[in-house]
Amino acid sequence: MLVKKYQTATAEEAVKIVKSGDHVHFSSVASAPQSLINALIERGRRGELRDVTIHHLHTEGPAPYAAKEFEGIFQHDAFFVGANVRAAVQSGYADYIPVFLGETQRLYREGYLPCDVCMLQVCPPDEHGFVSMGTSVDATLAAVENAKTVIAVINPNVPRSFGDALIHMDMIDIFVEDGTPLEPGHFSAPDEIETAIGKNCAALIEDGACLQMGIGSIPNAVLSQLGNHKNLGIHTEMFADGVLPLVEKGVINGSNKTTDMGKIVATFLLGSQKVYDFIDNNPEVLMMDVGYTNDPFIISKNEKVTAINSALQIDLTGQVCADSIGTKHYSGVGGQIDFVYGASRSKGGKAIIAMPSVTNKGVSKIAPTLLNGAGVVTSRFHVHWVVTEYGAVNLYGKSMQQRAKLLTSIAHPDHREELDKAAFERFGPHFHYIKKH
């Protein structure tokens, strides 16, 4: 039976539903509803709104609501600090809610945060009245379920993805039409250091492994080294272009997965148009609720889960800071702990923290202690493998002094003497007698 033609409003008409004091959720990453955001901003400029709180995960594209000029009008309290809001958060004009990525949906479902209005993008409806959230399920599905009002931008550029991404039109209150392309991800080709890190990580990945990896050039460097592997699977929070050649080659086929065998599972995406085209009408890909993709107990049901995440700094005991530089928030906890713990529980699993040995300014990322005010994301109790361009070491089951030895061995050579001295001062003269293994 054909679905009746839906009634549409303009973006300007749709956002009139927002009232002062409301909490508004935006769909995230590539699928931020820019037409609605722009219309909401105009209402703020006209002085029609006060104290509207904005929630979302990372978004690509402009985020003007976080700017100083909207102080008192829009309050940015997001679940991740992306590049488009970083300066505003660090200056105090915007803020960040620390939360495990897998638990962001609980904030809505369990009532920790209200959701007055949810704004998202979907593909055009099919003959049964279902639309797809395309590249952004994450916590947006929970927002749709709990919002007082749901505004959906029907955009033909949103791919029709499967899994939890499919929702019925009856869940939507207001429809807006817009054909703006989704935001693409721009990733530079891996440099020499990132390629070396990729090789060191790839050496730890076994045939039949189930992979999770984040965003950026290091994950792409790892994927580029896996062309001769066999029967890899994907259960991750996101993936990008580096996965596609391995799917085409048959390296990634999901045949060894225990849950969702043969399927690529993710909760949001950011990549080129090739990625968005790849998931369109593709039953091989399941875009799932973040409470599913990032549940450590679901993750661990697959064998050989290999999770690759990054860090801003690691101290000599293995404490990992991944969300701040000192007291300045740089990103968020994301799904690092979800997957570190999930991979650690998996039979044959490996949790890997991969990073260059030094910053762009030559400062060692392996440090005697974390910077003052830095947050611990992965604790010294959770950490397992650490990889730099100089090698890979496993800290699990190692003493504090052994950890210091191991981490110093994969630090940049220019900083090893300094780290060795700091460890000696911390642990005493017996440190020099400690063996790494």
matplotlib code that plots the C-alpha trace (Angstrom):
import matplotlib.pyplot as plt

x = [0.0, 1.4, 2.0, 0.2, 2.2, 3.7, 3.1, 6.2, 7.2, 10.1, 13.0, 12.0, 8.5, 9.6, 12.0, 9.2, 8.3, 11.5, 10.8, 13.1, 14.5, 14.1, 16.7, 17.4, 19.2, 20.9, 21.8, 25.5, 28.7, 28.0, 24.3, 24.0, 20.8, 22.3, 19.2, 17.4, 20.5, 20.7, 17.0, 17.4, 20.4, 18.3, 15.7, 18.5, 19.8, 16.4, 16.2, 13.3, 15.0, 16.8, 18.5, 18.1, 20.4, 22.0, 23.0, 24.8, 27.8, 30.5, 29.2, 30.9, 30.2, 29.6, 28.4, 27.6, 25.4, 28.6, 29.9, 30.3, 27.7, 25.0, 25.8, 22.5, 20.7, 22.2, 24.1, 26.2, 26.3, 27.5, 28.7, 32.0, 34.2, 34.9, 37.1, 34.1, 33.4, 36.8, 37.8, 34.4, 34.6, 38.2, 37.2, 34.1, 31.4, 30.4, 30.6, 31.0, 29.2, 31.7, 30.0, 30.9, 29.7, 27.7, 25.8, 24.9, 21.5, 20.9, 20.9, 17.6, 16.1, 16.6, 15.7, 19.0, 18.5, 15.2, 14.7, 12.1, 13.0, 15.0, 16.3, 17.7, 18.0, 16.5, 16.2, 12.9, 10.2, 9.8, 6.4, 5.9, 6.4, 9.9, 12.8, 16.4, 18.6, 21.5, 24.9, 23.8, 22.0, 24.2, 22.1, 19.8, 17.4, 17.0, 16.3, 13.7, 12.0, 11.9, 11.5, 8.3, 8.7, 10.7, 11.7, 13.1, 14.8, 14.0, 17.2, 17.7, 21.5, 20.9, 21.6, 19.0, 20.9, 19.5, 19.5, 18.2, 18.5, 15.1, 12.2, 8.6, 7.3, 4.8, 7.6, 8.2, 6.0, 7.3, 8.9, 11.3, 12.8, 16.4, 18.9, 22.2, 24.9, 26.1, 29.3, 32.3, 35.3, 38.7, 41.6, 45.2, 47.3, 49.3, 52.8, 55.9, 55.4, 51.7, 52.6, 55.1, 52.4, 50.0, 52.5, 53.1, 49.3, 48.7, 51.3, 49.1, 45.9, 45.2, 43.2, 39.5, 39.8, 36.8, 38.0, 37.1, 39.1, 38.4, 38.8, 41.8, 45.0, 46.2, 43.2, 43.5, 47.2, 46.4, 43.7, 46.1, 48.4, 45.7, 45.5, 46.9, 44.7, 41.8, 38.2, 38.2, 35.0, 33.9, 32.0, 32.8, 31.4, 32.3, 34.3, 35.6, 37.1, 39.9, 37.4, 36.1, 39.1, 39.2, 35.5, 36.0, 39.0, 37.1, 39.4, 36.6, 33.7, 32.6, 32.6, 34.3, 31.9, 29.7, 27.2, 26.0, 27.9, 28.7, 27.6, 29.5, 28.2, 28.6, 26.6, 27.8, 29.9, 32.2, 33.9, 33.8, 30.7, 32.0, 31.3, 27.8, 27.1, 28.4, 25.9, 22.9, 20.5, 23.3, 22.0, 25.7, 25.9, 23.9, 23.7, 22.8, 21.9, 25.1, 23.8, 24.3, 27.5, 29.3, 28.1, 31.3, 29.4, 28.0, 31.4, 33.1, 30.7, 32.8, 36.2, 39.5, 38.1, 40.9, 40.2, 42.6, 42.2, 44.5, 45.8, 47.1, 49.4, 50.4, 52.3, 54.9, 52.4, 50.0, 47.4, 46.0, 44.7, 42.7, 40.3, 42.3, 45.6, 46.0, 42.8, 41.8, 39.3, 40.3, 37.8, 35.9, 36.0, 34.1, 34.0, 37.6, 36.7, 33.7, 36.0, 39.1, 37.0, 35.0, 38.2, 39.8, 36.9, 36.8, 38.4, 41.7, 40.9, 43.5, 43.0, 45.5, 46.3, 48.2, 49.9, 53.0, 55.8, 55.9, 53.6, 53.9, 56.1, 58.4, 57.1, 57.1, 53.6, 55.0, 55.6, 56.7, 53.3, 50.2, 50.0, 48.4, 44.6, 44.7, 41.9, 42.5, 40.3, 41.8, 43.1, 46.3, 44.0, 42.4, 45.4, 46.9, 48.8, 50.5, 51.9, 54.1, 56.2, 59.0, 57.2, 54.4, 54.4, 51.8, 51.4, 48.8, 50.1, 53.2, 54.4, 54.7, 58.4, 58.1, 55.6, 58.0, 60.7, 58.4, 57.0, 60.4, 61.5, 58.9, 59.3, 61.2, 65.0, 65.5, 63.4, 64.3, 67.1, 64.8, 62.1, 64.6, 65.8, 62.3, 61.5, 64.7, 63.7, 60.2, 60.9, 64.4, 67.7, 66.2, 64.6, 67.8, 67.6, 64.0, 63.6, 60.9, 59.7]
y = [0.0, 3.4, 5.9, 9.1, 12.2, 13.7, 17.4, 19.5, 22.8, 25.1, 25.0, 28.4, 27.2, 24.0, 25.5, 27.8, 24.8, 25.4, 27.5, 29.2, 26.7, 23.8, 21.0, 20.3, 17.2, 17.3, 14.2, 14.0, 13.7, 13.8, 14.2, 17.3, 19.0, 22.2, 23.7, 23.5, 24.6, 27.7, 28.5, 28.1, 30.4, 33.1, 32.9, 33.4, 36.4, 38.0, 37.6, 35.2, 32.5, 32.3, 29.4, 26.7, 23.8, 22.0, 18.3, 16.2, 14.0, 15.2, 17.2, 18.1, 21.5, 24.9, 25.0, 28.7, 28.1, 27.5, 31.0, 33.8, 35.9, 33.4, 33.4, 33.2, 32.2, 28.8, 26.6, 23.9, 20.8, 18.1, 14.6, 15.1, 18.1, 18.3, 20.7, 23.0, 23.7, 23.1, 26.8, 27.7, 24.9, 25.8, 29.4, 28.5, 29.7, 26.1, 22.9, 19.2, 16.3, 13.5, 10.2, 6.9, 6.9, 3.7, 5.4, 8.6, 7.0, 6.3, 10.0, 10.3, 6.8, 7.0, 10.7, 12.1, 14.7, 16.0, 16.1, 18.6, 18.7, 16.2, 17.4, 14.9, 14.0, 11.0, 9.5, 9.7, 7.2, 3.9, 2.4, 1.1, 4.5, 3.8, 6.3, 5.7, 7.8, 6.9, 7.7, 8.8, 6.4, 6.7, 8.5, 10.0, 7.1, 7.5, 11.2, 10.4, 7.9, 10.4, 13.8, 15.8, 16.9, 15.3, 17.4, 15.4, 16.8, 14.5, 14.6, 12.4, 12.4, 10.4, 6.8, 4.2, 2.1, -0.8, -2.0, 0.4, 3.2, 2.4, 4.2, 4.7, 8.1, 8.0, 8.7, 12.1, 15.2, 17.7, 17.2, 19.5, 18.9, 19.8, 18.5, 19.6, 16.9, 15.2, 16.5, 14.5, 13.4, 14.7, 12.5, 13.0, 10.1, 8.4, 9.8, 7.8, 7.7, 6.8, 4.0, 2.6, 2.6, 0.9, -1.9, -2.4, -2.6, -4.9, -7.3, -7.8, -8.4, -12.1, -13.7, -13.9, -10.8, -8.5, -4.9, -1.6, 1.5, 5.2, 8.1, 9.6, 8.7, 6.0, 3.7, 4.2, 3.3, 0.1, -0.9, -0.3, -3.0, -5.7, -6.7, -10.2, -11.0, -13.3, -13.3, -10.1, -8.7, -5.2, -4.3, -0.6, 2.7, 4.1, 3.4, 5.4, 4.8, 2.5, -0.3, -0.3, -1.8, -4.7, -5.4, -5.4, -7.8, -10.1, -9.6, -8.2, -10.6, -11.1, -14.9, -15.5, -13.3, -14.8, -12.0, -10.4, -12.9, -11.5, -8.0, -4.8, -3.1, 0.6, 3.4, 6.5, 7.2, 9.8, 9.4, 10.3, 10.0, 6.4, 5.4, 6.9, 5.2, 1.9, 1.7, 2.8, -0.1, -2.5, -5.2, -6.1, -3.0, -2.6, 0.9, 0.2, 2.0, 3.1, 1.2, -2.0, -1.2, 0.1, -2.4, -4.1, -7.3, -7.4, -6.5, -9.3, -12.0, -11.9, -13.6, -11.9, -8.4, -6.1, -2.5, 0.3, 3.7, 6.7, 8.9, 12.4, 11.3, 8.2, 8.2, 5.6, 3.6, 3.2, 5.9, 7.1, 10.6, 10.8, 13.8, 16.7, 18.5, 19.4, 21.1, 22.0, 19.6, 18.5, 15.8, 13.3, 9.9, 8.6, 4.8, 4.1, 2.5, 0.7, -1.1, -1.4, -3.3, -5.2, -6.3, -7.3, -9.5, -11.1, -14.6, -13.8, -10.1, -7.3, -3.7, -1.4, 2.2, 3.5, 6.9, 8.7, 8.9, 12.7, 15.6, 17.8, 20.0, 17.2, 16.7, 13.1, 11.7, 9.1, 11.2, 10.6, 11.9, 13.2, 17.0, 18.8, 18.5, 15.9, 13.4, 9.6, 8.0, 4.4, 3.6, 1.8, -1.2, -1.3, -0.7, -3.6, -3.0, 0.4, 1.0, 3.7, 3.9, 2.3, -0.9, -2.5, -3.5, -5.2, -3.7, -6.1, -8.2, -6.1, -4.3, -0.5, -0.6, -3.1, -0.8, 2.1, 0.0, -1.1, 2.3, 3.9, 1.3, 2.5, 6.2, 8.5, 7.9, 11.5, 11.2, 7.8, 9.0, 11.6, 8.9, 6.5, 9.1, 10.0, 6.3, 5.9, 8.9, 7.6, 4.0, 4.1, 2.4, -1.0, 0.2, -0.5, -4.1, -4.5, -6.6, -5.7, -9.3]
z = [0.0, -1.0, 1.8, 1.6, 0.7, 3.8, 4.5, 4.7, 6.3, 5.6, 8.0, 9.3, 10.0, 11.6, 14.2, 15.5, 17.7, 19.8, 23.0, 25.4, 27.9, 25.6, 25.2, 21.5, 20.0, 16.6, 14.6, 14.4, 12.3, 8.6, 9.1, 11.2, 10.0, 8.8, 7.3, 10.7, 12.6, 10.4, 10.8, 14.6, 14.6, 12.9, 15.6, 18.1, 16.3, 16.3, 20.1, 20.0, 22.2, 25.5, 27.3, 24.7, 25.4, 22.4, 22.7, 20.1, 19.5, 17.2, 14.2, 11.0, 9.5, 11.2, 14.8, 15.3, 18.3, 20.4, 19.6, 22.2, 20.5, 21.5, 25.2, 27.1, 23.9, 23.2, 25.6, 24.0, 26.3, 23.8, 24.4, 22.4, 21.7, 17.9, 16.1, 15.3, 19.0, 20.5, 20.9, 22.3, 24.9, 25.9, 26.3, 28.5, 26.1, 25.4, 27.5, 27.4, 29.2, 30.0, 29.1, 27.6, 24.0, 24.6, 27.4, 25.6, 24.7, 28.4, 29.1, 27.1, 27.8, 31.5, 31.9, 32.9, 30.1, 28.7, 25.0, 23.9, 20.2, 18.1, 14.7, 12.3, 8.6, 6.9, 3.5, 1.5, 2.7, 1.1, 0.0, 3.6, 5.2, 6.6, 6.4, 7.3, 9.5, 7.2, 8.6, 12.1, 14.5, 17.7, 20.4, 17.9, 17.9, 21.7, 21.1, 18.5, 20.9, 23.8, 22.2, 22.6, 18.9, 16.1, 13.1, 10.2, 7.1, 4.2, 2.1, -0.9, -0.2, 3.1, 2.3, 3.0, 5.6, 7.5, 11.1, 13.8, 11.3, 9.9, 11.6, 10.6, 9.5, 12.3, 14.8, 13.1, 13.7, 11.2, 7.8, 6.0, 2.6, 1.8, -0.7, 0.8, 0.5, 3.6, 5.1, 3.8, 5.8, 4.8, 5.7, 4.7, 3.4, 6.2, 6.5, 7.3, 11.0, 10.7, 8.2, 10.7, 13.4, 10.9, 10.3, 14.0, 14.6, 11.6, 13.0, 16.1, 14.0, 13.5, 10.6, 11.7, 13.9, 14.5, 14.2, 15.8, 14.9, 15.2, 12.8, 11.1, 9.3, 11.8, 11.3, 7.6, 7.9, 9.7, 7.2, 4.3, 5.8, 6.0, 2.3, 2.9, 6.0, 5.9, 7.2, 9.1, 10.6, 11.6, 14.8, 15.5, 16.4, 12.9, 9.8, 6.8, 3.3, 4.4, 4.9, 1.3, -0.5, 2.0, 1.5, -2.3, -1.9, 0.4, 3.3, 5.3, 5.1, 8.7, 8.3, 11.7, 13.7, 16.4, 16.5, 13.2, 11.1, 7.7, 8.7, 9.1, 12.2, 13.1, 14.7, 12.7, 9.6, 8.3, 4.9, 1.3, -0.9, -1.7, 1.9, 1.8, -1.5, -0.1, 2.7, 0.6, 0.3, 1.4, 3.7, 4.5, 6.7, 9.9, 11.4, 15.0, 18.2, 20.1, 23.1, 21.0, 19.1, 22.2, 24.8, 26.1, 26.8, 23.2, 21.8, 23.7, 22.2, 19.1, 19.3, 18.5, 18.9, 18.1, 19.1, 18.0, 19.6, 20.1, 22.9, 23.5, 26.3, 28.3, 31.6, 32.6, 34.5, 31.5, 32.3, 29.0, 28.5, 25.3, 25.8, 27.1, 27.0, 30.6, 31.7, 28.1, 26.6, 23.1, 22.2, 24.4, 25.9, 22.8, 22.6, 23.8, 27.1, 25.6, 23.2, 25.3, 27.9, 25.2, 23.4, 26.7, 27.5, 24.0, 23.6, 21.9, 21.8, 21.9, 23.1, 21.4, 22.1, 19.0, 18.7, 17.4, 20.0, 19.9, 19.1, 16.1, 18.2, 19.2, 22.8, 24.0, 24.2, 26.7, 29.8, 33.4, 34.6, 32.8, 32.5, 35.4, 35.0, 32.3, 32.5, 32.6, 29.9, 29.9, 33.3, 34.1, 35.0, 31.6, 29.3, 27.4, 24.1, 23.4, 19.9, 18.5, 15.4, 17.5, 18.4, 20.4, 24.1, 26.2, 29.7, 30.9, 33.9, 34.1, 37.3, 37.5, 37.0, 34.1, 32.4, 32.7, 31.0, 28.3, 27.5, 27.4, 24.9, 22.4, 23.1, 20.7, 21.1, 21.9, 25.1, 26.4, 28.7, 30.2, 30.8, 32.2, 34.7, 35.7, 36.3, 38.4, 40.5, 41.0, 41.7, 43.2, 42.5, 42.1, 38.8, 36.9, 37.7, 36.5, 33.3, 30.8, 30.5]

ax = plt.figure().add_subplot(projection="3d")
ax.plot(x, y, z, "-o")
ax.set_aspect("equal")
plt.show()
